[in-house]
Amino acid sequence: MKSSKKTNRLARVKRHLRIRKKLIGTDQRPRVSVFRSNKNIYLQLIIDGEGKTLASESSSQMTEESKSININKSKEIGIKFGKKISKLGFKQVIFDRGGYLYHGNVAAIADGIRESGIEV
């Protein structure tokens, strides 16, 4: 059995669109969007009604020169991003996993955000 990158990516995009039908970031409860590449993880805090990105964080902004991202680093990124969210005055967010499984790095990011005092 042969698996194609195009097929896997298309399946993730379809899952993400299916999820996005149900999740909408509002002024009181913005959406945290997750994107994973092979080397980095990117987070954005978005208000969908206005189309504004309020904050962002990525593993590429970290000072360490590492070629891969692990669960511990994902949790650190989540904690750091949670602190940014709380500085903006938000207590609750909607977590958009971006079509990825809620497992491993994605779950660690959500746990890190929760540890910083934000309700996910």
C-alpha positions, 0 to 999 in steps of 0.5 A: 500500500502506497501513501501519498503526501497529497492524500494525507494533506488533503485528508487533514485539510478536510478534517480541519474544515469540518472542525472549523464549521463548528468553532468560531472565535468571538470577542469574549472567547477567541480561537487558538489555532494550531499548525504543525510543520515537520520542524515547528509548531505555530499557534495563533489567537484569532477573533473570527468575526473581525478576522484579527490575529491578536497573538502568535507563538511558534517553536521557531521563535525559541532560542534553542537550535533543535531540529525536532519538537517534542512534547516537553517543548510543546508544553513550554510553548503552550505555557508561554502562549497562555501567558500572552493570552492572559496578558491580553485579558482573556480567561477562556479560549476555543482550541482548534486542533487544525485537523490533527489528532488530539494526541502528543504535541497537540495535547501538550500544547493544550495542557500548557495553555491550561497550566497558565490559567486559561480555560480551554 
